[in-house]
Amino acid sequence: MNHSELMYNPHTIHSDDTALKMTVIRPAQAQDIPAMLQIWLDSSLLAHDFIPADYWQSQLVSMQQTYLPLAENFIIEDHAAVLGFASLLRDVSYLAALFIAPHAQGRGLGTRLLHALQQQCDALYLDVYSENQSAVHFYQSHGFCITGESTDEHTGHLEYRMAWSKHSTPKN
């Protein structure tokens, strides 16, 4: 499968009671990287406030030079404004990242990105901090189950391994 298989025609979604927004999911391009990095940092600081902010800031270069280049990256945008992204390591079915800009959260954009990936993959797994209960519940609501736990070697915080498969029904 290639990036073009995840391109979708724009869909109209309700972002509030009065306005309709046009959003599209497409493969990320080089010019999207600065916006993706800012979304990653802002969202990480918000969702992982149990980890010191300087840790996330110290990871920006690694994110740009190592992690994003290893993955297939897809963005969700509205009128050319990047609102979120997902990073997939397709060969191992690993969802390495799914981040929505804090100001755009709660509009269903994360669900749209995740569903786009689920349509293209037979199975996915990911790691999420156990303290990030909103993310744990988000993934559970989309068919992921907790399959294990480990301690993140960089932060010392507990992470859940979560998995989803088209061919199984979640129990939790």
C-alpha positions as CSV (number, residue, x, y, z in Angstrom):
1,M,0.0,0.0,0.0
2,N,1.1,3.5,-0.6
3,H,0.4,7.0,0.6
4,S,-2.1,7.7,-2.1
5,E,-4.4,5.0,-0.8
6,L,-5.0,7.1,2.3
7,M,-6.0,10.2,0.3
8,Y,-9.6,11.1,0.7
9,N,-11.9,13.6,-0.8
10,P,-12.7,16.4,1.6
11,H,-15.5,15.6,3.9
12,T,-17.7,18.2,5.6
13,I,-17.8,17.8,9.4
14,H,-19.4,19.9,12.0
15,S,-16.8,21.7,14.2
16,D,-19.5,23.7,16.0
17,D,-23.2,24.5,15.7
18,T,-22.7,27.4,13.2
19,A,-19.9,26.5,10.9
20,L,-18.9,23.7,8.6
21,K,-15.3,22.9,8.1
22,M,-13.7,21.1,5.1
23,T,-11.1,18.7,6.1
24,V,-8.9,16.3,4.2
25,I,-6.5,13.6,5.2
26,R,-3.4,13.3,3.0
27,P,0.2,12.2,3.1
28,A,2.5,14.6,4.9
29,Q,4.9,16.6,2.8
30,A,8.2,18.3,3.8
31,Q,6.5,21.7,4.2
32,D,4.1,20.1,6.8
33,I,7.0,19.2,9.2
34,P,7.2,22.5,11.2
35,A,3.4,22.3,11.9
36,M,3.6,18.6,12.8
37,L,6.4,19.3,15.2
38,Q,4.5,22.2,16.9
39,I,1.4,20.0,17.2
40,W,3.5,17.2,18.6
41,L,5.1,19.5,21.2
42,D,1.9,21.4,22.2
43,S,-0.1,18.2,22.5
44,S,2.6,16.3,24.3
45,L,2.9,19.1,26.9
46,L,-0.9,19.1,27.4
47,A,-1.5,15.4,27.5
48,H,1.7,14.4,29.4
49,D,1.8,17.1,32.0
50,F,3.2,14.4,34.4
51,I,6.5,14.5,32.5
52,P,8.7,17.6,32.7
53,A,8.2,20.0,29.8
54,D,12.0,20.2,29.2
55,Y,11.9,16.5,28.3
56,W,9.5,17.1,25.4
57,Q,11.4,20.2,24.3
58,S,14.6,18.1,24.2
59,Q,13.0,15.6,21.9
60,L,12.1,18.0,19.1
61,V,15.3,17.3,17.1
62,S,14.9,13.6,17.4
63,M,11.3,13.8,16.4
64,Q,12.3,15.8,13.3
65,Q,15.4,13.9,12.3
66,T,14.7,10.4,13.4
67,Y,11.1,9.5,14.3
68,L,9.1,11.3,11.6
69,P,11.4,10.2,8.7
70,L,11.0,6.5,9.8
71,A,7.2,6.6,9.5
72,E,4.5,7.1,6.9
73,N,3.0,10.4,8.1
74,F,-0.5,11.6,7.3
75,I,-2.0,14.9,8.2
76,I,-5.5,16.1,8.6
77,E,-6.0,19.7,7.4
78,D,-8.7,22.3,7.1
79,H,-8.3,25.0,4.4
80,A,-4.6,24.1,4.2
81,A,-4.0,24.5,8.0
82,V,-2.5,21.3,9.5
83,L,-4.7,20.3,12.5
84,G,-3.2,16.9,13.3
85,F,-1.1,14.0,12.1
86,A,-0.6,10.3,12.5
87,S,2.6,8.3,12.0
88,L,2.5,4.7,11.0
89,L,5.3,2.1,10.8
90,R,3.3,0.0,8.3
91,D,5.7,-2.9,8.1
92,V,5.2,-3.7,11.8
93,S,1.6,-2.3,12.1
94,Y,2.7,0.2,14.7
95,L,0.9,3.5,15.2
96,A,3.8,5.6,16.4
97,A,1.9,8.8,16.8
98,L,-1.5,10.4,16.6
99,F,-1.7,14.0,17.7
100,I,-4.3,16.7,17.2
101,A,-3.6,20.4,17.9
102,P,-5.0,21.3,21.3
103,H,-7.3,24.0,19.8
104,A,-8.7,21.5,17.3
105,Q,-9.3,18.6,19.8
106,G,-12.9,17.4,20.4
107,R,-14.0,17.8,16.8
108,G,-13.6,14.1,15.7
109,L,-10.3,14.7,13.8
110,G,-8.4,12.1,15.7
111,T,-11.2,9.6,15.1
112,R,-11.1,10.4,11.3
113,L,-7.3,9.9,11.2
114,L,-7.5,6.6,13.2
115,H,-10.4,5.3,11.1
116,A,-8.4,6.1,7.9
117,L,-5.5,3.9,9.2
118,Q,-7.8,1.2,10.4
119,Q,-9.3,0.9,6.9
120,Q,-5.9,0.3,5.5
121,C,-4.5,-2.1,8.1
122,D,-5.6,-5.5,9.4
123,A,-4.1,-4.8,12.8
124,L,-2.4,-2.0,14.7
125,Y,-0.7,-1.7,18.0
126,L,0.6,1.3,20.0
127,D,2.1,2.3,23.3
128,V,0.4,5.0,25.4
129,Y,1.2,6.3,28.9
130,S,-1.1,4.8,31.5
131,E,-1.5,8.3,33.1
132,N,-2.9,9.6,29.8
133,Q,-6.4,8.2,30.5
134,S,-8.1,10.3,27.9
135,A,-5.9,8.6,25.2
136,V,-6.4,5.2,26.7
137,H,-10.2,5.6,26.7
138,F,-10.0,7.1,23.1
139,Y,-8.3,4.0,21.8
140,Q,-10.5,1.6,23.8
141,S,-13.5,3.3,22.2
142,H,-12.1,2.5,18.8
143,G,-11.6,-1.2,19.4
144,F,-8.1,-1.3,21.0
145,C,-7.4,-3.5,24.0
146,I,-4.7,-3.3,26.6
147,T,-2.4,-6.3,25.9
148,G,0.5,-5.5,28.2
149,E,2.5,-2.8,30.1
150,S,6.1,-1.7,30.4
151,T,8.1,1.2,31.8
152,D,9.2,3.8,29.3
153,E,13.0,3.7,29.5
154,H,13.3,7.4,28.7
155,T,10.7,8.8,31.2
156,G,10.3,6.0,33.8
157,H,6.5,6.1,33.4
158,L,4.3,3.2,32.9
159,E,3.0,2.6,29.3
160,Y,0.2,0.3,28.1
161,R,0.6,-1.7,24.9
162,M,-2.7,-1.6,23.1
163,A,-3.7,-3.6,20.0
164,W,-6.5,-3.6,17.5
165,S,-7.5,-6.1,14.8
166,K,-10.2,-6.1,12.2
167,H,-10.7,-9.8,13.0
168,S,-11.3,-9.5,16.8
169,T,-13.9,-8.0,19.0
170,P,-12.5,-6.1,22.0
171,K,-13.4,-7.2,25.5
172,N,-12.7,-3.9,27.3
